[in-house]
Amino acid sequence: MNLLTLFLLFVKYGFLSFGGGYVLVPMLMADLVEQRHLMAGEEFARLLAVAQITPGPIGINTATYIGFRHCGIMGGLVGTAGLLVPALVLVVAAMYFLRKYENTLWLRGALQGLRPAAFGLVVSAAWIFLVLAATSGTWGTADFSIRLLPGIMAVAVLILQLRTKIPFLWLMVICGILGAFFCR
């Protein structure tokens, strides 16, 4: 993969990532793992885990990693820039149009229509996280098998996050420690 292809790939993701980084997860999984075969499902799962515990948005961390993996330091910079350029263009354009047309029904309707789409993509990302956390492979592969402890941990974290005020960072640390000892 050359630098221009890398840049254009992440420009595409930048223009499609309405709703935040988690919206990118299904697109990244489909494009990078299943179509382009730039990484295996297990590597993608590790990338998502590292992107969650490192500072910065998941999209930026992913762009930097993929770019670095395929084109070195310059690739990391180019992938990151590719993801950021559309955001800059869209924010400037959005501010112009929001100020100019903020009271029109069609703009308010369009913004309301984007919310359910973004929510659906976030739920899809959550499903991908669950499958990657609780299985040894991806759906439809010969090595697919359920791993009990990671699946239980995923469900337990979900329940604890919804029902308690335990900081997310502590849940990540606890799961990392449990995984180090029991999920080999």
C-alpha positions as CSV (number, residue, x, y, z in Angstrom):
1,M,0.0,0.0,0.0
2,N,1.4,3.4,-1.0
3,L,1.0,6.6,1.0
4,L,-1.6,8.1,-1.4
5,T,-3.8,5.0,-1.2
6,L,-3.4,5.0,2.6
7,F,-4.3,8.7,2.7
8,L,-7.4,8.3,0.5
9,L,-8.5,5.2,2.4
10,F,-8.6,7.2,5.7
11,V,-10.1,10.3,4.0
12,K,-13.0,8.0,3.1
13,Y,-13.3,6.8,6.7
14,G,-13.2,10.4,7.8
15,F,-16.1,11.4,5.6
16,L,-18.1,8.4,6.8
17,S,-17.6,8.5,10.5
18,F,-20.6,10.5,11.6
19,G,-21.4,9.8,15.2
20,G,-17.8,9.2,16.5
21,G,-15.1,6.6,16.4
22,Y,-17.3,3.6,17.2
23,V,-19.3,4.2,14.0
24,L,-16.0,3.4,12.2
25,V,-15.6,-0.1,13.8
26,P,-18.1,-1.9,11.5
27,M,-16.6,-0.2,8.4
28,L,-13.0,-0.9,9.5
29,M,-13.9,-4.5,10.2
30,A,-15.5,-5.0,6.8
31,D,-13.0,-3.1,4.8
32,L,-9.6,-3.8,6.5
33,V,-10.2,-7.3,7.7
34,E,-12.8,-8.9,5.4
35,Q,-12.3,-7.2,2.0
36,R,-8.7,-5.8,1.8
37,H,-7.2,-8.4,4.2
38,L,-4.8,-5.8,5.6
39,M,-5.1,-7.5,9.0
40,A,-6.5,-10.7,10.6
41,G,-9.6,-10.6,12.9
42,E,-7.4,-11.3,15.9
43,E,-5.1,-8.5,15.1
44,F,-8.1,-6.2,14.7
45,A,-9.4,-7.3,18.1
46,R,-6.0,-6.5,19.6
47,L,-6.0,-3.1,17.8
48,L,-9.4,-2.2,19.2
49,A,-8.3,-3.2,22.7
50,V,-5.2,-1.1,22.6
51,A,-7.1,1.8,21.0
52,Q,-9.5,1.7,23.9
53,I,-6.9,1.9,26.6
54,T,-4.6,4.5,25.0
55,P,-5.3,8.2,24.9
56,G,-7.1,9.6,21.8
57,P,-10.1,8.7,19.7
58,I,-10.4,5.1,18.4
59,G,-10.3,6.3,14.7
60,I,-7.1,8.2,15.1
61,N,-5.4,5.4,17.0
62,T,-6.5,3.0,14.2
63,A,-5.4,5.2,11.4
64,T,-2.0,5.7,13.1
65,Y,-1.5,2.0,13.6
66,I,-2.6,0.9,10.2
67,G,-0.5,3.6,8.5
68,F,2.6,2.7,10.6
69,R,2.2,-1.0,10.1
70,H,2.0,-0.7,6.3
71,C,4.2,2.4,5.6
72,G,6.3,3.2,8.7
73,I,6.3,6.5,10.6
74,M,5.3,8.5,7.5
75,G,2.4,6.1,7.0
76,G,1.2,6.7,10.6
77,L,1.3,10.4,10.0
78,V,-0.4,10.1,6.5
79,G,-3.2,7.8,7.8
80,T,-3.9,10.1,10.7
81,A,-3.9,13.2,8.5
82,G,-6.3,11.4,6.1
83,L,-8.8,10.8,8.9
84,L,-8.5,14.4,10.2
85,V,-8.8,16.3,6.9
86,P,-12.5,15.5,6.3
87,A,-13.3,16.4,9.9
88,L,-11.7,19.8,9.5
89,V,-13.5,20.4,6.1
90,L,-16.9,19.1,7.5
91,V,-16.7,21.2,10.7
92,V,-15.9,24.4,8.8
93,A,-18.7,23.7,6.3
94,A,-21.1,22.6,9.1
95,M,-20.6,25.8,11.0
96,Y,-21.2,27.9,7.9
97,F,-24.4,26.0,7.0
98,L,-25.7,25.7,10.6
99,R,-25.4,29.4,11.1
100,K,-27.0,30.2,7.8
101,Y,-29.8,27.6,7.9
102,E,-30.2,26.8,11.6
103,N,-33.9,27.5,11.7
104,T,-34.9,25.5,8.6
105,L,-37.0,22.4,9.0
106,W,-35.0,20.4,6.5
107,L,-31.7,20.9,8.4
108,R,-33.3,20.0,11.7
109,G,-34.9,16.9,10.1
110,A,-31.6,15.9,8.5
111,L,-29.8,16.1,11.9
112,Q,-32.5,14.1,13.6
113,G,-32.3,11.5,10.8
114,L,-28.6,11.1,11.4
115,R,-29.0,10.1,15.1
116,P,-30.7,6.7,14.6
117,A,-28.2,5.8,11.8
118,A,-25.3,6.6,14.1
119,F,-26.9,4.7,16.9
120,G,-27.3,1.6,14.7
121,L,-23.6,1.8,13.7
122,V,-22.6,2.0,17.4
123,V,-24.7,-1.0,18.2
124,S,-23.1,-2.8,15.3
125,A,-19.7,-1.9,16.7
126,A,-20.8,-3.3,20.1
127,W,-21.8,-6.6,18.5
128,I,-18.4,-6.8,16.7
129,F,-16.6,-6.1,20.1
130,L,-18.7,-8.9,21.7
131,V,-17.9,-11.4,18.9
132,L,-14.2,-10.5,19.0
133,A,-14.1,-10.7,22.8
134,A,-16.0,-13.9,23.2
135,T,-14.8,-16.0,20.3
136,S,-11.5,-17.4,18.9
137,G,-12.4,-16.4,15.4
138,T,-15.0,-14.6,13.4
139,W,-18.4,-15.9,12.4
140,G,-18.3,-18.5,9.6
141,T,-14.6,-19.5,10.0
142,A,-13.5,-23.0,10.7
143,D,-11.7,-22.0,13.9
144,F,-14.8,-20.3,15.4
145,S,-15.4,-21.3,19.0
146,I,-16.8,-19.6,22.1
147,R,-14.4,-18.7,24.8
148,L,-16.4,-18.7,28.0
149,L,-14.4,-16.4,30.3
150,P,-14.0,-13.5,27.9
151,G,-17.7,-13.7,27.1
152,I,-18.6,-13.7,30.8
153,M,-16.2,-10.7,31.3
154,A,-17.9,-8.8,28.5
155,V,-21.4,-9.3,29.9
156,A,-20.2,-8.6,33.4
157,V,-18.6,-5.3,32.4
158,L,-21.8,-4.3,30.5
159,I,-23.9,-5.0,33.6
160,L,-21.5,-3.3,36.0
161,Q,-21.3,-0.3,33.7
162,L,-25.1,0.0,33.6
163,R,-25.8,-0.7,37.2
164,T,-22.8,0.8,39.2
165,K,-20.6,3.8,39.2
166,I,-17.4,1.8,39.0
167,P,-15.1,3.9,36.8
168,F,-14.6,2.5,33.3
169,L,-10.8,2.6,33.7
170,W,-10.9,0.3,36.8
171,L,-13.1,-2.2,34.8
172,M,-10.5,-2.2,32.0
173,V,-7.6,-2.7,34.5
174,I,-9.4,-5.5,36.3
175,C,-10.3,-7.3,33.0
176,G,-6.7,-6.8,31.8
177,I,-5.4,-8.5,34.9
178,L,-8.0,-11.3,34.7
179,G,-7.2,-11.8,31.1
180,A,-3.4,-12.0,31.8
181,F,-4.0,-14.9,34.2
182,F,-7.0,-16.7,32.8
183,C,-7.5,-15.9,29.0
184,R,-4.5,-17.5,27.4
